[in-house]
Amino acid sequence: MKTEINPITGGANMARRSFLRYAGASAATLAVLGATSCKKDHKVIVDGSIDIGSGDIGILNYAYALEQLEAAFYLQVVANPYNGITATETAYLTDIRDHEVLHRDFFKAAIGGSAIQELTTDFSSINFSDRASVLGAAKLLEDTGVTAYDGAGYLIQDSGYLTIAGKIVSVEARHAALISNLLNSGSFAASDQVDANGLNKAASIAEVLAGANGFLKTKVSAVNYNYQP
């Protein structure tokens, strides 16, 4: 029998460990990140979509939206494993799930009152019983996440934010390499993601949200970065 879960908050047995410890952030760092969290003007609804806002808070909300999406996906994957999943694959995907939930919760706490709302996902295009469908979607989400951080990093003004983003994208890149290798052994640094200079490819906010919104019922916009669904 399939397990019913809340795709946003996770299952009842989800370990609620300290996300600050796993993000490598101190209480002082959280204070830096939350310094502007009392501002409400960053959470804007545009034509039924949720806008990320502007400035550093806008970029943090952008990352928070993507982490919500990834966390919801892996919560579903682990709660309802695909046919023929191995013990090793279960362990890998469970670890990734835990990382994504911690990332999601970290951003929610750090952004505080300026955080966008919880998003409603739409995974109707994914067959969660089929390994190729699940891992293909995982690769798309992980590759998108890495290119998103790499593409938006230059917009971050505060060094504290940039440090946290760098720590999180490093973990996302590990996820992406692992998932790629599960699909095709030896493809952990394939040319679809790493260019001829040995650099990971990057994507703009508009490009990333155009793809991410395909998995969201609650659409996300970034009007200050030239994107509106």
Contacts in CASP RR format, 6 or more apart in sequence:
PFRMAT RR
TARGET T0000
AUTHOR 0000-0000-0000
METHOD contacts of the structure
MODEL  1
MKTEINPITGGANMARRSFLRYAGASAATLAVLGATSCKKDHKVIVDGSI
DIGSGDIGILNYAYALEQLEAAFYLQVVANPYNGITATETAYLTDIRDHE
VLHRDFFKAAIGGSAIQELTTDFSSINFSDRASVLGAAKLLEDTGVTAYD
GAGYLIQDSGYLTIAGKIVSVEARHAALISNLLNSGSFAASDQVDANGLN
KAASIAEVLAGANGFLKTKVSAVNYNYQP
2 79 0 8 1.000
2 80 0 8 1.000
3 79 0 8 1.000
3 80 0 8 1.000
4 79 0 8 1.000
5 11 0 8 1.000
5 75 0 8 1.000
5 76 0 8 1.000
5 79 0 8 1.000
7 72 0 8 1.000
7 75 0 8 1.000
7 76 0 8 1.000
7 121 0 8 1.000
8 68 0 8 1.000
8 71 0 8 1.000
8 72 0 8 1.000
8 118 0 8 1.000
8 119 0 8 1.000
10 71 0 8 1.000
10 75 0 8 1.000
10 101 0 8 1.000
11 75 0 8 1.000
11 79 0 8 1.000
14 75 0 8 1.000
14 98 0 8 1.000
14 101 0 8 1.000
15 98 0 8 1.000
17 102 0 8 1.000
19 102 0 8 1.000
19 103 0 8 1.000
19 105 0 8 1.000
19 106 0 8 1.000
19 109 0 8 1.000
20 26 0 8 1.000
20 27 0 8 1.000
20 30 0 8 1.000
20 106 0 8 1.000
22 99 0 8 1.000
22 102 0 8 1.000
23 102 0 8 1.000
23 103 0 8 1.000
23 106 0 8 1.000
23 164 0 8 1.000
23 167 0 8 1.000
23 168 0 8 1.000
24 167 0 8 1.000
25 33 0 8 1.000
25 106 0 8 1.000
25 164 0 8 1.000
25 167 0 8 1.000
29 160 0 8 1.000
29 163 0 8 1.000
29 164 0 8 1.000
30 109 0 8 1.000
30 110 0 8 1.000
32 158 0 8 1.000
32 160 0 8 1.000
33 60 0 8 1.000
33 110 0 8 1.000
33 111 0 8 1.000
33 160 0 8 1.000
33 161 0 8 1.000
33 164 0 8 1.000
34 110 0 8 1.000
34 111 0 8 1.000
34 112 0 8 1.000
36 56 0 8 1.000
36 57 0 8 1.000
36 114 0 8 1.000
37 57 0 8 1.000
37 110 0 8 1.000
37 111 0 8 1.000
37 112 0 8 1.000
37 113 0 8 1.000
37 114 0 8 1.000
37 115 0 8 1.000
38 113 0 8 1.000
38 114 0 8 1.000
39 57 0 8 1.000
39 113 0 8 1.000
39 114 0 8 1.000
40 113 0 8 1.000
40 114 0 8 1.000
42 52 0 8 1.000
42 53 0 8 1.000
42 54 0 8 1.000
42 57 0 8 1.000
42 58 0 8 1.000
42 61 0 8 1.000
42 114 0 8 1.000
43 50 0 8 1.000
43 51 0 8 1.000
43 53 0 8 1.000
43 61 0 8 1.000
43 113 0 8 1.000
43 114 0 8 1.000
43 115 0 8 1.000
43 116 0 8 1.000
43 117 0 8 1.000
44 50 0 8 1.000
44 51 0 8 1.000
44 53 0 8 1.000
44 223 0 8 1.000
45 51 0 8 1.000
46 221 0 8 1.000
46 223 0 8 1.000
46 228 0 8 1.000
47 221 0 8 1.000
47 228 0 8 1.000
47 229 0 8 1.000
48 219 0 8 1.000
49 218 0 8 1.000
49 219 0 8 1.000
49 220 0 8 1.000
49 221 0 8 1.000
49 228 0 8 1.000
49 229 0 8 1.000
50 65 0 8 1.000
50 116 0 8 1.000
50 117 0 8 1.000
50 119 0 8 1.000
50 218 0 8 1.000
50 219 0 8 1.000
50 220 0 8 1.000
50 221 0 8 1.000
51 116 0 8 1.000
51 220 0 8 1.000
51 221 0 8 1.000
51 222 0 8 1.000
51 223 0 8 1.000
51 224 0 8 1.000
52 58 0 8 1.000
52 59 0 8 1.000
52 61 0 8 1.000
52 62 0 8 1.000
52 65 0 8 1.000
52 116 0 8 1.000
52 220 0 8 1.000
52 221 0 8 1.000
52 222 0 8 1.000
52 224 0 8 1.000
52 225 0 8 1.000
53 61 0 8 1.000
53 222 0 8 1.000
53 223 0 8 1.000
53 224 0 8 1.000
54 224 0 8 1.000
55 155 0 8 1.000
55 157 0 8 1.000
55 224 0 8 1.000
56 156 0 8 1.000
56 157 0 8 1.000
56 158 0 8 1.000
56 161 0 8 1.000
57 111 0 8 1.000
57 114 0 8 1.000
58 222 0 8 1.000
58 224 0 8 1.000
59 152 0 8 1.000
59 153 0 8 1.000
59 155 0 8 1.000
59 156 0 8 1.000
59 161 0 8 1.000
59 165 0 8 1.000
60 107 0 8 1.000
60 110 0 8 1.000
60 111 0 8 1.000
60 161 0 8 1.000
61 111 0 8 1.000
61 114 0 8 1.000
61 115 0 8 1.000
61 116 0 8 1.000
62 148 0 8 1.000
62 152 0 8 1.000
62 205 0 8 1.000
62 209 0 8 1.000
62 220 0 8 1.000
62 222 0 8 1.000
63 107 0 8 1.000
63 148 0 8 1.000
63 149 0 8 1.000
63 152 0 8 1.000
63 165 0 8 1.000
63 168 0 8 1.000
64 104 0 8 1.000
64 107 0 8 1.000
64 108 0 8 1.000
64 111 0 8 1.000
64 115 0 8 1.000
64 116 0 8 1.000
65 116 0 8 1.000
65 119 0 8 1.000
65 212 0 8 1.000
65 220 0 8 1.000
66 144 0 8 1.000
66 145 0 8 1.000
66 148 0 8 1.000
66 208 0 8 1.000
66 212 0 8 1.000
67 100 0 8 1.000
67 103 0 8 1.000
67 104 0 8 1.000
67 107 0 8 1.000
68 104 0 8 1.000
68 118 0 8 1.000
68 119 0 8 1.000
68 121 0 8 1.000
69 119 0 8 1.000
69 121 0 8 1.000
69 141 0 8 1.000
69 212 0 8 1.000
69 215 0 8 1.000
69 216 0 8 1.000
70 100 0 8 1.000
70 103 0 8 1.000
70 104 0 8 1.000
70 141 0 8 1.000
70 142 0 8 1.000
70 145 0 8 1.000
71 97 0 8 1.000
71 100 0 8 1.000
71 101 0 8 1.000
71 103 0 8 1.000
71 104 0 8 1.000
72 119 0 8 1.000
72 121 0 8 1.000
72 123 0 8 1.000
73 100 0 8 1.000
73 121 0 8 1.000
73 123 0 8 1.000
73 126 0 8 1.000
73 137 0 8 1.000
73 138 0 8 1.000
73 141 0 8 1.000
73 215 0 8 1.000
74 93 0 8 1.000
74 96 0 8 1.000
74 97 0 8 1.000
74 100 0 8 1.000
74 101 0 8 1.000
74 138 0 8 1.000
75 97 0 8 1.000
75 101 0 8 1.000
76 123 0 8 1.000
76 128 0 8 1.000
77 93 0 8 1.000
77 97 0 8 1.000
77 128 0 8 1.000
77 134 0 8 1.000
77 138 0 8 1.000
78 90 0 8 1.000
78 93 0 8 1.000
78 94 0 8 1.000
78 97 0 8 1.000
80 128 0 8 1.000
80 129 0 8 1.000
81 90 0 8 1.000
82 128 0 8 1.000
82 129 0 8 1.000
82 130 0 8 1.000
82 131 0 8 1.000
82 133 0 8 1.000
82 134 0 8 1.000
83 129 0 8 1.000
83 130 0 8 1.000
83 131 0 8 1.000
84 131 0 8 1.000
85 93 0 8 1.000
85 131 0 8 1.000
89 182 0 8 1.000
92 178 0 8 1.000
92 182 0 8 1.000
93 138 0 8 1.000
96 138 0 8 1.000
96 175 0 8 1.000
96 178 0 8 1.000
96 179 0 8 1.000
99 171 0 8 1.000
99 175 0 8 1.000
103 168 0 8 1.000
103 171 0 8 1.000
106 164 0 8 1.000
106 168 0 8 1.000
107 115 0 8 1.000
108 115 0 8 1.000
110 164 0 8 1.000
116 220 0 8 1.000
117 218 0 8 1.000
119 216 0 8 1.000
119 217 0 8 1.000
119 218 0 8 1.000
119 220 0 8 1.000
120 216 0 8 1.000
120 217 0 8 1.000
120 218 0 8 1.000
121 215 0 8 1.000
121 216 0 8 1.000
121 217 0 8 1.000
122 214 0 8 1.000
122 215 0 8 1.000
122 216 0 8 1.000
122 217 0 8 1.000
123 137 0 8 1.000
123 215 0 8 1.000
125 137 0 8 1.000
125 214 0 8 1.000
125 215 0 8 1.000
126 133 0 8 1.000
126 134 0 8 1.000
126 137 0 8 1.000
127 133 0 8 1.000
127 134 0 8 1.000
128 134 0 8 1.000
132 183 0 8 1.000
135 179 0 8 1.000
135 182 0 8 1.000
135 183 0 8 1.000
136 179 0 8 1.000
136 183 0 8 1.000
138 179 0 8 1.000
139 176 0 8 1.000
139 179 0 8 1.000
139 180 0 8 1.000
139 183 0 8 1.000
141 215 0 8 1.000
142 172 0 8 1.000
142 175 0 8 1.000
142 176 0 8 1.000
142 179 0 8 1.000
143 176 0 8 1.000
143 180 0 8 1.000
143 192 0 8 1.000
143 193 0 8 1.000
144 203 0 8 1.000
144 208 0 8 1.000
144 211 0 8 1.000
144 212 0 8 1.000
145 169 0 8 1.000
145 172 0 8 1.000
145 176 0 8 1.000
145 208 0 8 1.000
146 169 0 8 1.000
146 172 0 8 1.000
146 173 0 8 1.000
146 176 0 8 1.000
146 193 0 8 1.000
146 200 0 8 1.000
147 193 0 8 1.000
147 200 0 8 1.000
147 201 0 8 1.000
147 202 0 8 1.000
147 203 0 8 1.000
147 208 0 8 1.000
148 203 0 8 1.000
148 205 0 8 1.000
148 208 0 8 1.000
149 165 0 8 1.000
149 166 0 8 1.000
149 168 0 8 1.000
149 169 0 8 1.000
149 172 0 8 1.000
150 169 0 8 1.000
150 200 0 8 1.000
150 201 0 8 1.000
150 202 0 8 1.000
150 203 0 8 1.000
151 202 0 8 1.000
151 203 0 8 1.000
151 204 0 8 1.000
151 205 0 8 1.000
152 205 0 8 1.000
153 162 0 8 1.000
153 165 0 8 1.000
155 225 0 8 1.000
156 162 0 8 1.000
156 165 0 8 1.000
173 200 0 8 1.000
176 193 0 8 1.000
177 188 0 8 1.000
177 189 0 8 1.000
178 188 0 8 1.000
180 186 0 8 1.000
180 187 0 8 1.000
180 188 0 8 1.000
180 190 0 8 1.000
180 193 0 8 1.000
181 187 0 8 1.000
181 188 0 8 1.000
184 190 0 8 1.000
193 200 0 8 1.000
193 201 0 8 1.000
194 200 0 8 1.000
194 201 0 8 1.000
195 201 0 8 1.000
204 225 0 8 1.000
205 222 0 8 1.000
205 225 0 8 1.000
205 226 0 8 1.000
205 227 0 8 1.000
206 222 0 8 1.000
206 225 0 8 1.000
206 226 0 8 1.000
206 227 0 8 1.000
209 220 0 8 1.000
209 221 0 8 1.000
209 222 0 8 1.000
209 227 0 8 1.000
209 229 0 8 1.000
210 227 0 8 1.000
210 229 0 8 1.000
212 220 0 8 1.000
213 219 0 8 1.000
213 220 0 8 1.000
213 229 0 8 1.000
219 229 0 8 1.000
220 229 0 8 1.000
221 227 0 8 1.000
221 228 0 8 1.000
221 229 0 8 1.000
222 228 0 8 1.000
END
